[in-house]
């Protein structure tokens, strides 16, 4: 994949999601745009998940899942061997419901060609007021970093660099609000699945009876950190 093909950006300035995103996991009323609070001149996407949105319940499980997510369309998925940077900002409103319930707000998933269910190799989760960046391979869960007592009502800038290797061996480094939060070298993903990666963001959660909304701004994808911090 050429550098120009890797580069993507979205400032969420239009009423409808950009053409780079698939809406297949988003309810019809799950997307809005507004002026970004605390960021003069910027726009923000407001993603809202409500009880019953895209309900999923896997065979043999009691837990019900709901989602409101945007994901890269297939033509933008990252090929094995690519060194890529991602940047996105998120804002947790002051009234956001904080509970001990799984909520994934950003994830990188392998392309699925089997009927097996797999956890995302890379994900950012917000559970009970704490951020967790997790890495998954066939045998292990690894927490790259945690951030306790994450502030509401302010923007948080996430920056992730990874290289997805040909044999499911790779590297990942994450930054939050400019601080280096950790680096990982080792196995990523699952040997029985293709290694293309798709980025998704939004809200993917275990069922709640209340709606939840998050704001997102300044999405970037490129081959350098500088491009993703513009």
N, C-alpha and C positions, 0 to 999 in steps of 0.2 A: 504494500500500500504506500503510495507516494505521500510526501508530507502534506501537500495541498489537500489530498483526500482525507487525511486524518483530521485536519483542522475543522472544528465546528464551534459555533457560538450562538447563544440565544440570550437576548436581553429582555425577553418577555414583554414586548411593546405592543402586541396585537391581541385582539379579543380571543382569537383561536390559537391553539398551540402551533408552533412552527412545523414546517413540513418535514423536519428531521425526526419528529416524534410519532410513535404509534400510540393511538388512543384505545387500544384493545383492552386495556386494564383500567379504564377510567369511566366512571359513570357520566352520563350526559351533563349533569349539573355540577360536576366536580372541579371545574376549572374557571377561574376568574383572573383578571389582572387589575392592578391598582398601583398608585404611586407607592414606591417603597418607603416605609417609615424610616426615619433617621438617615436616609440616603438621598440627598437633594438631587432631583433630576432623574433618578433611576426608577425603573418600573419593576414590579414583582408579580410573579404568578402565585395565586392563592389556590392551594389544592385542599379539598375537603372530602373526608370520608365520613359516611353516615351509616348508622346501623342497617345492615342488609345489602350494602354496596358490594357487588361481585362476590357474593357468598361462595366459599369453597369449603368443603368438608371431605377430606380424603378417607378412603375406605379403611375401616378399622380404627379410626381416630374419633374422639369426641369433640375436639376443638374445632370451632368454626372460625374461618378467616375472612377478613374484609379488606378491600384495597381501593385506592385511588392513586394510580401511578401513570407516569409517562415513561416510555422506554424508547431507545434508539430503534429506528426502523432497520430491517435486516440488512439493507445495503450499506449501513454504517457500522455494522459489527466489526470488532477488531480481530484481525487475523493473528495466528500464533507467530511469535517472534517479534512482535511490534513493541517498541518502547514508547509509551504514551503517557501524557499528563492529563488529568481532569481537574477542573476547578468549578465549584459551585458554592453559593452562599445560601444559608437558610436562617430563618427567623422564627423563634418560638414565641407566640403572643403571650402577653401577661396572663390571659384568662385560660391558657391551654391546660387541659386536664392532665394532671400528673398521677399516674397509677402504675402499679406493678404489673404491667401487661406488655407483652411483646409488641414493639413498633419498629419496623424497619423503614428508614427514611431515605436511604440510598443503598444500591446494591449493584454488583457486577455479576451477571449470571452466564453460565456456559450455554451454548446452543443445545437445545434438548431434542434428541432424535430417538429416545427410548421412552418407555412408559414409566421408568423409575422416577421417583421424586428425589430431588437433591437440594440441599441448602446452597445458597450462593457462596462461591469461593471468597468473595470480598463483600462486606456489608457494614453499614453504619446504622446502629440501633440506638433508640432512646427509650430507656426503661426506668421508671420510677425516678425521673429527674436526672439520670446519668446517661452519658454517651458512651457507647462501646463500639470500637472498630474491630470486627472479627474476621478471621481467616479460616477457611475450611478446606481440608483435603479429604481423602477417602476415610481416614482413620482418626482425625483429630480436629478439635476446635482450638484455635489459638486466638487470644485476645491481644491485638497489637497495642491498643491503648484504651484507657478509660478516662473519662472526664466527669468528675462528680460535681453536683450542684451547678449544672449548666445554667447560665443566666438567661432569663426571659427578657423579652423586650429589646434585645440587641441583635445585631447580625453576627453570625459565625461563618468564617470563611474556611471551607474544606478544600484541601489540595492533596491529590493522590497521584503518585507516579508508580506505574507497574510495567513489568516486562513479562509477557506470557510466553513461556518457553515451549519448544516443540514437543517435549516429553513431559509436560505438566510440571516442569520445574521452572521457577521464576523468582522474581523479586517484587517487593512492594514497599513503598515508603509513604507515610501519611503526615500531613501538616494540618494543624488547626490554629486559626488566627495567627499565622506566621510562625508558630512554634513547631519544631520538629518533634513529632510524637512517637517515632519509632520506625525501624526498618526490618523487613523480613526477607530471608533467602531460603528457598526450599520448595517443597511440593505445593502446588496450587491446583485445586479442582479434582477431577475424576478421570481415571484412565479410560473408562468405557464411554465417555462423552467427547464429542469434538471440542476443540479448545477455543473456538470463537467466543468472544465475550460481548455481551450487551449490557449497557448501563441503563439503570432505571432509577427514578427518584419519585418521591411522593410519600404516601402513607400505606403501609401494608401491616396489618395488625391482627391480633386475636380479637374476637368479637367484644364489642362494648355497646352499651345502650345509649351512649352519647356520641355526638358528632365531634370530630377533631379537625382543625385546620392548621397548616403550616404555610409559610411564605418562602419562596425561592427566588433567587436573583443571580445575574451574572454567571450563566453557565458557559464554560469554555472547555474545549478539548483540543490538544495540540501536541507537538513534539518537544516543546520546551516549557519550562516553568514560567519564563517571562511572558509567553503568549497567554498562559492561563491566569496570570495575575493582572492582566490589563483591565 
